[in-house]
Amino acid sequence: MLRLYISNVKLVIRKREELFWGLLFPLILATLFYVTFGSGIDLEKMKAVPAALVSQGNEVFETFLENMEEGFLAVTEMDEDEALQALKAGEIDGIFYSGEEPSLTVAASQMNESILEMLLSSYVEHEALLRDIGKEHPLQLPAAIAQMADYREMTENVTVSGRSMETNVGYFYGLIGMACLFGAFMGMTAAEEMRADQSALALRRSVSPVHRLAIVLSGMLAVFTVQFISVCILLLYLRILGLSFGEKWYMLLPVCALGSMTGVAYGIFIGSMRLRNGLKIGILISSSLLMSFFAGMMFVNMKDIIEHHIPILNRINPASLIADAFYSVSIYDNPGRYGANLLLLAAITCLLAAVSFFRLRRERYESL
């Protein structure tokens, strides 16, 4: 068994195409994500929040908004009808009314709208003080407003564990889930090399005295070893780029191990199907990317949307389970949620491996 395992590891390492998808492609995507998002830049901070101002004579509030236009707020003065039309068209995220009691109108309840609401709340809380400064020391009004303009404090995301959370972290966690699933490329190749009608190597193995279970397990373990090392290299690379995994980063290794095994088992499951090779590759790529999309790799809020509408999908999607386990360790510090994700991953892996083994064990050939 050991000799069979070592020879399988050597075979996997020699397959450059599978190594590209399992190792190099995730590293390339990680680099592109870093260049696009950065390791600590919140996506919501990358462009100014557009808003309209309907002037109603409150000069102090209007001065407040002017001083808030420091790269994250873009206020355009409009009449009420024009502002409402722009809000309906999605050109702005909110309308400020600078009456005696300033107010805000928004069309949705997203991050940008929340920022505008916090700005208004901040002004209302300090309104009396600002008015006094405006009357007695009008030249000091901009300086007083500037001290209130610490946008970073107003928009910092803090979890129940007290740890700050950047929006773009979800993209990287989804990427790790995809990297684990891409072990399916090596798993599918390994499955084809266990079928005598697919390769000369499988033909030689089929007539050898080695038990079929030993052949399947050694092939699966060899692919898992290479895939697990590939995912660990990805984690190390992300850490070098500046992505933090928290103090308990070592708890992520079991997640990567189970995630890699799930990806390999999924590949062997697909490889055990009696379909054309091109069709199997198409199924593997499309399904892996779809699961990664649901985990938040392309749209970071997708995982939360599914959790609210189709929660069962997050329980059977390996990429979502991997991403959620990373959240549980790095952000939420929730051992119960972490353990549940690992159990679900283990169950999915066992199911895929069992079905694949019974399929491969039943293979019979009239002639070879």
DABELPE-V619935 format. One record per residue. N is the residue number from 1. RES is the residue in one letter. PHI is phi in degrees with one decimal (999 if undefined). OMEGA is omega in whole degrees, 0 to 359 (NA if undefined). Layout:
N_RES_PHI_OMEGA / N_RES_PHI_OMEGA
This chain:
1_M_999_181 / 2_L_-64.8_179 / 3_R_-63.4_178 / 4_L_-64.7_178 / 5_Y_-63.6_181 / 6_I_-63.8_179 / 7_S_-65.9_178 / 8_N_-68.9_177 / 9_V_-61.8_179 / 10_K_-62.8_179 / 11_L_-63.2_181 / 12_V_-64.7_182 / 13_I_-63.0_182 / 14_R_-75.7_183 / 15_K_-86.2_187 / 16_R_-67.7_182 / 17_E_-64.1_179 / 18_E_-65.7_178 / 19_L_-65.1_178 / 20_F_-61.1_182 / 21_W_-70.2_182 / 22_G_-81.4_185 / 23_L_-121.6_188 / 24_L_-70.6_182 / 25_F_-60.9_175 / 26_P_-60.8_178 / 27_L_-65.3_178 / 28_I_-64.2_179 / 29_L_-63.3_179 / 30_A_-60.6_178 / 31_T_-64.7_179 / 32_L_-65.4_177 / 33_F_-61.4_182 / 34_Y_-64.8_179 / 35_V_-63.7_182 / 36_T_-77.4_187 / 37_F_-100.3_190 / 38_G_79.4_182 / 39_S_-89.3_183 / 40_G_-139.1_180 / 41_I_-101.4_179 / 42_D_-72.8_182 / 43_L_-59.3_183 / 44_E_-70.6_181 / 45_K_-91.0_188 / 46_M_-78.9_177 / 47_K_-143.5_184 / 48_A_-67.8_177 / 49_V_-83.3_181 / 50_P_-78.8_179 / 51_A_-147.1_178 / 52_A_-113.3_176 / 53_L_-121.0_173 / 54_V_-99.3_186 / 55_S_-72.0_178 / 56_Q_-132.5_169 / 57_G_95.7_180 / 58_N_-87.7_185 / 59_E_-67.4_180 / 60_V_-64.7_180 / 61_F_-66.3_179 / 62_E_-66.8_175 / 63_T_-64.9_177 / 64_F_-57.9_180 / 65_L_-65.7_179 / 66_E_-60.6_181 / 67_N_-75.6_177 / 68_M_-83.6_181 / 69_E_-78.6_182 / 70_E_-116.4_175 / 71_G_96.4_181 / 72_F_-123.8_179 / 73_L_-134.1_179 / 74_A_-121.1_184 / 75_V_-103.7_177 / 76_T_-118.9_180 / 77_E_-77.4_181 / 78_M_-141.1_170 / 79_D_-80.6_189 / 80_E_-62.2_181 / 81_D_-62.9_180 / 82_E_-64.7_181 / 83_A_-66.6_179 / 84_L_-63.7_178 / 85_Q_-66.5_179 / 86_A_-66.9_178 / 87_L_-65.8_179 / 88_K_-65.1_181 / 89_A_-80.5_180 / 90_G_81.6_181 / 91_E_-77.8_177 / 92_I_-131.8_181 / 93_D_-101.4_180 / 94_G_-172.0_180 / 95_I_-125.4_174 / 96_F_-93.1_174 / 97_Y_-111.8_186 / 98_S_-95.5_177 / 99_G_-79.4_179 / 100_E_-59.0_172 / 101_E_-115.1_184 / 102_P_-55.8_181 / 103_S_-138.9_183 / 104_L_-139.0_174 / 105_T_-120.0_178 / 106_V_-127.7_181 / 107_A_-105.6_182 / 108_A_-147.1_179 / 109_S_-131.4_180 / 110_Q_-112.8_183 / 111_M_-59.8_183 / 112_N_-61.2_179 / 113_E_-64.5_178 / 114_S_-65.2_178 / 115_I_-62.0_180 / 116_L_-62.8_179 / 117_E_-65.3_178 / 118_M_-68.1_176 / 119_L_-62.9_180 / 120_L_-64.8_179 / 121_S_-61.4_179 / 122_S_-62.3_180 / 123_Y_-65.2_183 / 124_V_-59.8_181 / 125_E_-64.0_184 / 126_H_-112.1_186 / 127_E_-58.8_183 / 128_A_-60.2_180 / 129_L_-64.6_180 / 130_L_-64.3_179 / 131_R_-64.3_179 / 132_D_-64.0_179 / 133_I_-65.2_180 / 134_G_-64.2_180 / 135_K_-81.0_187 / 136_E_-88.2_182 / 137_H_-136.9_185 / 138_P_-59.2_180 / 139_L_-71.3_180 / 140_Q_-90.4_183 / 141_L_-61.8_179 / 142_P_-58.6_180 / 143_A_-66.1_179 / 144_A_-65.5_179 / 145_I_-67.5_181 / 146_A_-60.4_179 / 147_Q_-69.7_178 / 148_M_-90.6_190 / 149_A_-93.5_178 / 150_D_-79.8_184 / 151_Y_-60.9_184 / 152_R_-61.6_180 / 153_E_-68.9_184 / 154_M_-73.5_185 / 155_T_-117.5_181 / 156_E_-69.8_177 / 157_N_-86.1_180 / 158_V_-124.1_182 / 159_T_-88.6_180 / 160_V_-64.1_178 / 161_S_-82.6_180 / 162_G_87.1_181 / 163_R_-95.3_178 / 164_S_-75.2_184 / 165_M_-131.1_177 / 166_E_-88.5_183 / 167_T_-59.8_187 / 168_N_-72.4_179 / 169_V_-58.6_181 / 170_G_-60.1_178 / 171_Y_-65.4_181 / 172_F_-70.2_178 / 173_Y_-66.3_175 / 174_G_-63.2_178 / 175_L_-64.6_178 / 176_I_-64.6_176 / 177_G_-60.5_178 / 178_M_-64.2_180 / 179_A_-60.5_177 / 180_C_-64.0_181 / 181_L_-68.2_181 / 182_F_-71.4_169 / 183_G_-64.2_178 / 184_A_-63.3_178 / 185_F_-62.7_178 / 186_M_-69.5_179 / 187_G_-64.3_179 / 188_M_-65.1_178 / 189_T_-63.0_179 / 190_A_-62.6_179 / 191_A_-65.5_179 / 192_E_-66.2_179 / 193_E_-81.4_173 / 194_M_-103.3_181 / 195_R_-108.1_187 / 196_A_-64.8_180 / 197_D_-88.9_183 / 198_Q_-109.8_182 / 199_S_-153.7_178 / 200_A_-66.8_179 / 201_L_-62.6_179 / 202_A_-64.4_178 / 203_L_-61.8_179 / 204_R_-64.6_180 / 205_R_-66.6_184 / 206_S_-66.5_180 / 207_V_-99.1_178 / 208_S_-81.1_181 / 209_P_-78.1_181 / 210_V_-69.8_180 / 211_H_-64.2_182 / 212_R_-59.6_179 / 213_L_-62.8_179 / 214_A_-64.9_179 / 215_I_-65.1_181 / 216_V_-65.4_183 / 217_L_-66.1_180 / 218_S_-65.0_177 / 219_G_-65.2_181 / 220_M_-67.5_181 / 221_L_-68.0_179 / 222_A_-65.0_179 / 223_V_-64.4_179 / 224_F_-60.0_181 / 225_T_-58.0_181 / 226_V_-65.6_182 / 227_Q_-67.7_180 / 228_F_-62.8_178 / 229_I_-62.8_179 / 230_S_-62.7_180 / 231_V_-67.3_178 / 232_C_-63.8_176 / 233_I_-63.7_177 / 234_L_-62.0_179 / 235_L_-61.5_179 / 236_L_-62.5_179 / 237_Y_-65.9_178 / 238_L_-63.8_178 / 239_R_-65.7_177 / 240_I_-63.7_179 / 241_L_-70.1_177 / 242_G_114.6_179 / 243_L_-77.1_182 / 244_S_-92.3_177 / 245_F_-109.6_178 / 246_G_83.2_183 / 247_E_-72.8_182 / 248_K_-98.6_183 / 249_W_-61.5_182 / 250_Y_-63.7_178 / 251_M_-72.3_179 / 252_L_-81.4_181 / 253_L_-62.7_175 / 254_P_-61.7_177 / 255_V_-63.8_179 / 256_C_-65.1_180 / 257_A_-65.0_180 / 258_L_-67.8_178 / 259_G_-63.0_178 / 260_S_-64.6_178 / 261_M_-63.9_178 / 262_T_-63.5_179 / 263_G_-61.5_179 / 264_V_-64.2_180 / 265_A_-62.0_178 / 266_Y_-65.6_178 / 267_G_-64.6_178 / 268_I_-65.5_178 / 269_F_-61.1_179 / 270_I_-68.9_180 / 271_G_-64.4_180 / 272_S_-79.9_179 / 273_M_-73.9_177 / 274_R_-90.3_179 / 275_L_-133.0_176 / 276_R_-64.4_184 / 277_N_-59.6_179 / 278_G_-62.4_179 / 279_L_-67.8_179 / 280_K_-64.4_178 / 281_I_-63.6_178 / 282_G_-62.0_178 / 283_I_-62.5_182 / 284_L_-62.8_183 / 285_I_-64.5_184 / 286_S_-64.3_181 / 287_S_-69.8_179 / 288_S_-64.6_179 / 289_L_-68.4_178 / 290_L_-65.7_178 / 291_M_-64.6_177 / 292_S_-67.6_176 / 293_F_-62.5_179 / 294_F_-64.5_180 / 295_A_-83.9_176 / 296_G_102.6_183 / 297_M_-73.0_180 / 298_M_-98.0_179 / 299_F_-137.7_194 / 300_V_-61.3_182 / 301_N_-85.9_184 / 302_M_-60.7_180 / 303_K_-61.0_179 / 304_D_-70.1_178 / 305_I_-61.6_179 / 306_I_-64.9_180 / 307_E_-60.8_181 / 308_H_-82.2_186 / 309_H_-110.4_179 / 310_I_-134.5_186 / 311_P_-60.3_180 / 312_I_-61.0_180 / 313_L_-65.4_177 / 314_N_-71.5_180 / 315_R_-84.7_181 / 316_I_-112.2_179 / 317_N_-96.1_182 / 318_P_-57.2_181 / 319_A_-63.2_178 / 320_S_-66.7_179 / 321_L_-64.7_179 / 322_I_-65.3_179 / 323_A_-61.4_181 / 324_D_-67.5_177 / 325_A_-64.6_177 / 326_F_-64.6_176 / 327_Y_-59.7_184 / 328_S_-60.9_182 / 329_V_-86.8_189 / 330_S_-80.2_186 / 331_I_-114.2_190 / 332_Y_-88.0_184 / 333_D_53.3_184 / 334_N_-119.0_183 / 335_P_-61.3_181 / 336_G_-63.7_178 / 337_R_-65.3_178 / 338_Y_-61.1_180 / 339_G_-63.4_179 / 340_A_-63.3_178 / 341_N_-63.4_179 / 342_L_-64.7_179 / 343_L_-63.6_179 / 344_L_-66.1_177 / 345_L_-62.2_180 / 346_A_-63.9_180 / 347_A_-64.7_179 / 348_I_-63.8_180 / 349_T_-63.1_180 / 350_C_-62.1_180 / 351_L_-63.7_180 / 352_L_-63.3_181 / 353_A_-65.4_181 / 354_A_-64.7_179 / 355_V_-61.9_180 / 356_S_-63.3_182 / 357_F_-63.3_181 / 358_F_-66.3_176 / 359_R_-65.2_183 / 360_L_-69.8_181 / 361_R_-68.0_183 / 362_R_-83.6_181 / 363_E_-60.8_176 / 364_R_-133.1_183 / 365_Y_-130.2_177 / 366_E_-69.9_178 / 367_S_-156.0_180 / 368_L_-132.8_NA
